[in-house]
Amino acid sequence: MTKLIVYTDGGSRGNPGIAGVGAVVYDQKGTKIKEIANYIGKATNNVAEYKAVIQILEELEGEYNNSSLEVRSDSQLLVKQLNGEYRVKNKRLKKLYDQIKKLVKEFVAVDFIHIPREENKEADLLANIAMDKREKKGWDLEKIIQELLAEKKKVNLSPKYQELITELAAKDEELKDEISFKEGVYYGILLANKFEID
């Protein structure tokens, strides 16, 4: 039977805000066999911590079912809840808790261990990489607005509307693709300027 050491971390910039998860897995020889760094949308720190565990268990499921896992996290809340020391009162976390308990059954054994933050630097880095990717996705708001203004010359967007769109875009962490974002900005411009849509 193989034993795997799993380090997990989740973070949120804003709590709730831009959130990411990171995890890294080592085998008994200390060889890294898997890692993840995924943006998960807008979430709280606690949700991100839970989703980090879920996503890495899903990655390992199937390929490593005959293994025992030692899942290490610097989130005391997560570890104590998963070990049954604390009750899970939050409804959102309860759903994630149930999902983890279901995934755990796919392995020989899964132990959840609390570790100091300084021992979890690699997973923390991966979670931050995931958040950085989302923030640096190349969506230059000013450039997009200028492109739209060039394409639709009748639209004259005043500075106050540019500020409004910037504010709204900053609040929306669930945007999935640049095309939809452009369309949303354009229709917002039309509405703000009371033009009819062609």
N, C-alpha and C positions, 0 to 999 in steps of 0.2 A: 504493500500500500504506500502510495506517495503522499508526502506531506508538503503542502504549499503554504508559504508565508505571503499574506496579502496586506498591503498598505493602502488605505483609502482616505480620501479627503474631499470635502465639498466646501465651496465658498460662495458668498454673495456680496456684491458691491452695492450696498444700499439697504439690504436686509428688510424687505425684499428689494431685489434689484438684479442686475446682470449676474447670472450664476453659472458656475462650472463645476465639473467633477473630475477628479483625477484618481488613478489607482495604478499600482504596480505589483506584479506577482513574481516571486522567486521560488525556485524549487529547492530541494534539500541540499543541493551542492552550492547554492547561492547564485545560480544562473538566472538572470531575468528571462522570463518566458512570455510575459504579456504586460501591456500597459495601455491605459486609456486616458484621454484628455478631451472631454466633450462639453460643449456649451449646452445648457439645458433650458435656456429661456429665463424668464423672470421667476425668482424663487427666494425663499428665506434660506439662511444658513443651515437650519435644521433639515429642511427638505433636501437641500443639496447634499448634506452628509448621508442621508438615507439613500438618495439616488445613486451616489457613488458606490455604495455597497451593492445595490440592485444591479447596476450596469456591469460591474466586474463579475458578479456571480453569474449573470446571463452569458457573459463572454466565456466563462469557464465551464458552464453547463454543457454536458454532452461529451466534450473532449476529456474532462477531468472528473467524471462522476465517481471514479474509484479512488479518489483522493480525499484526504482530510485537510481542512483549511484552518489556518489561524489568521483571522481577520483582525488587523491592528488599526486602531483609529485614535486620534487625539480628542475626539468628541466624547466627553464623559457621559453626556445625556444619551447619545446613541448607544453606547456600550451597555450602560446600566439598563436601558429600556429593552434592548435585545437579549440581555441576560436575565430579564424578569425582576430586576431590583427596583425599577421605577415603572409605574403605570404609564400607558400612553393615552393621554387625555385628548390631545388634539386630533380631530377627525381626519385631517389630511395626512398626518403622520401615521395614524392607525392603519390607513389603507396601504401605506408604504411598508409599515411594520408587517402586516399580513402577507404582503408580497414577498418580503425577505424570508419569512417563516416558511412559506411554500417552496421557495428556491432552495433553502437549506436542506430540505428533505432529499434533494437530488444528489447530495454528497454523503460520503461515509460519516463524516463528522465536521461540524463547523463551530469553532470557538471564537468568541469576540473578546478582544483584549484591549484595554485602554493603555495608551502610551503617551509620553510627553510630546509636546509639539515639536521639539527639536529632533525627535527621532522619526518624524514624519515629513521631513523636508521634501522628499522626492514626490510624494503624492500631492503635497501642497503646491509644489512648482507646476505639476501637470494641471491641477485645477486652475491655477492662475494663467497658464498658457491658454487654456480653453476660453477663459474670460477675455484675455487679450485678443484672441482671434476674432471674437465677436465685436469688440470695440474697434478693431482696426480692419474691418471688413472692406474698406475702400469706398464707403458710402460718403463721399464728400458732398454734404448737403448744399453748400453754396454752388458747387459746380453743377449739380443736378438741376437746381433752380434756374441757373443761367442757360443750361441746355433747353429747358422747357420754354423759357422766355424767347429763346432764339427760334424754336420750332413754332411757337404760337405768338406771333408778333403783336397781336391785339391785346395780349395779356400784359398788363403793367402792374407788377407786384410792388407795392409800397414797402418801405423798410419795416413798418409795424407788422405787416403780414409775414415777412421773412422771419421776424423774431418769433411770431406766434407758431409758425411751422417748425422752427428750430426747437421751440419748447415742447411742442407736441411729439416731435420725433424722439426727443431725449427721453420722454416718459414712456414711449412704446418700445419695450424690449422684446416683443414677440414678433417683430417684422421678419418675414421669412425670405424674401427675395427683393432685389433692387427694382425689378420691373413693376411689381405691385406697389412698391414704395413710390416710384416715379408717377404712376397713375394716380395714386392717392394725393400726392402733392399737386399734380395738375388739376384734378377736380377741386381740390381745396382752393387753388388759385382762382379758378373760374367762379366758384361760389363766393369767394371774398370780393371779387370784382364785379359780381352780378352779371356775368356773361352767360349766354345760352350755350349749352354743349352741342357741338356740331353733330 
